């Protein structure tokens, strides 16, 4: 009787279910953190590019420098990601001012995929945002 109760006991089921479900929950959580950081950095870079291009478009003296400084200032206090700004164009009314902000955030999933037989995705997730405005003149 005791042997039958021990054989049909369900005490180990919870442990087995947790052992199967926990890695999946952890991977989904890390993937969501990755996507959140990438989305945050992308929005920051896009806003910085737009702000820099707009500031550069209204400056009559040194529009490229003004655009660069404005974009750098916009991402200076971003808590997530690394950003680099590049500016081209401008100089006369009607010229295009191009501001590009490149961003990168750490890839938390890259190293974990090796445990599951996948290839490493690299150390960073990267992207770029570009904004183009015409320089105003009067």
C-alpha positions as CSV (number, residue, x, y, z in Angstrom):
1,X,0.0,0.0,0.0
2,X,2.8,2.4,0.9
3,X,4.7,1.5,-2.2
4,X,1.7,2.3,-4.4
5,X,1.2,5.7,-2.7
6,X,4.9,6.5,-3.3
7,X,4.7,5.4,-7.0
8,X,1.7,7.5,-7.7
9,X,2.7,10.6,-5.6
10,X,2.7,13.9,-7.4
11,X,5.2,15.7,-5.2
12,X,7.9,15.9,-7.9
13,X,5.6,17.3,-10.5
14,X,6.0,20.9,-9.4
15,X,9.8,20.7,-9.5
16,X,9.8,19.2,-13.0
17,X,7.3,21.8,-14.3
18,X,9.5,24.6,-12.8
19,X,12.6,23.2,-14.3
20,X,11.0,23.3,-17.7
21,X,9.2,26.6,-17.4
22,X,11.9,28.7,-15.6
23,X,14.5,28.9,-18.5
24,X,11.8,29.9,-20.9
25,X,10.6,32.7,-18.6
26,X,14.1,33.9,-18.1
27,X,14.9,33.9,-21.8
28,X,11.6,35.8,-22.6
29,X,12.4,38.3,-19.9
30,X,15.9,39.0,-21.2
31,X,14.6,39.2,-24.8
32,X,12.0,41.8,-23.7
33,X,14.8,43.8,-21.9
34,X,16.8,43.7,-25.1
35,X,13.9,45.0,-27.2
36,X,13.1,47.7,-24.7
37,X,16.7,49.0,-24.6
38,X,16.9,48.9,-28.4
39,X,13.6,50.7,-28.7
40,X,14.6,53.4,-26.1
41,X,17.9,54.0,-27.9
42,X,16.2,54.2,-31.3
43,X,13.7,56.8,-30.1
44,X,16.5,58.8,-28.4
45,X,18.6,58.8,-31.6
46,X,15.6,59.7,-33.7
47,X,14.6,62.6,-31.4
48,X,18.3,63.8,-31.4
49,X,18.6,63.7,-35.1
50,X,15.3,65.7,-35.6
51,X,16.3,68.2,-32.9
52,X,19.8,68.7,-34.4
53,X,18.5,69.1,-37.9
54,X,15.9,71.6,-36.9
55,X,18.3,73.7,-34.8
56,X,20.8,73.6,-37.7
57,X,18.1,74.6,-40.2
58,X,17.4,77.9,-38.4
59,X,21.0,79.0,-37.7
60,X,22.4,81.4,-40.2
61,X,26.0,81.2,-39.0
62,X,27.6,77.7,-38.6
63,X,24.5,75.6,-39.1
64,X,26.4,72.3,-39.1
65,X,28.1,73.1,-35.8
66,X,24.8,74.1,-34.2
67,X,23.1,70.9,-35.5
68,X,26.0,68.8,-34.1
69,X,25.9,70.5,-30.7
70,X,22.1,70.2,-30.4
71,X,22.1,66.5,-31.3
72,X,24.9,65.8,-28.9
73,X,23.2,67.7,-26.1
74,X,20.0,65.8,-26.8
75,X,21.6,62.4,-26.2
76,X,24.1,63.5,-23.6
77,X,22.0,62.4,-20.6
78,X,20.5,59.2,-22.2
79,X,20.9,56.4,-19.6
80,X,20.8,53.6,-22.2
81,X,23.0,53.2,-25.2
82,X,26.1,54.8,-26.9
83,X,25.5,57.4,-29.5
84,X,27.6,59.1,-32.2
85,X,26.5,62.1,-34.2
86,X,27.5,63.2,-37.7
87,X,26.4,66.2,-39.7
88,X,26.7,67.2,-43.3
89,X,25.4,69.9,-45.6
90,X,24.2,73.4,-44.9
91,X,25.9,76.6,-45.6
92,X,23.4,78.6,-47.7
93,X,19.6,79.0,-47.6
94,X,17.8,76.0,-49.1
95,X,20.7,73.6,-48.6
96,X,20.0,70.3,-46.8
97,X,21.3,69.7,-43.3
98,X,21.7,66.0,-42.7
99,X,22.1,64.8,-39.1
100,X,22.7,61.1,-38.5
101,X,22.8,59.6,-35.0
102,X,24.2,56.1,-34.7
103,X,23.3,54.1,-31.6
104,X,24.2,50.8,-30.0
105,X,23.1,48.9,-26.9
106,X,24.5,45.7,-25.4
107,X,23.0,42.5,-26.6
108,X,22.1,40.5,-23.6
109,X,20.9,37.5,-25.6
110,X,24.1,37.1,-27.7
111,X,26.0,35.0,-25.3
112,X,23.0,33.0,-24.1
113,X,22.2,31.6,-27.5
114,X,25.4,29.5,-27.4
115,X,23.9,27.5,-24.6
116,X,21.1,26.4,-26.8
117,X,23.2,25.5,-29.9
118,X,22.7,28.9,-31.6
119,X,25.4,31.2,-33.0
120,X,26.3,34.3,-31.1
121,X,24.5,37.3,-32.4
122,X,27.4,39.7,-31.5
123,X,28.0,42.0,-28.6
124,X,25.8,44.9,-29.5
125,X,22.5,45.8,-31.2
126,X,23.1,48.8,-33.5
127,X,21.0,51.2,-35.5
128,X,20.9,54.7,-37.0
129,X,18.5,57.6,-37.2
130,X,18.7,60.3,-39.9
131,X,16.9,63.5,-40.3
132,X,17.1,66.0,-43.2
133,X,15.9,69.6,-43.0
134,X,16.4,72.5,-45.4
135,X,18.3,75.5,-44.1
136,X,16.1,78.5,-43.8
137,X,17.2,81.9,-45.0
138,X,16.1,85.4,-45.0
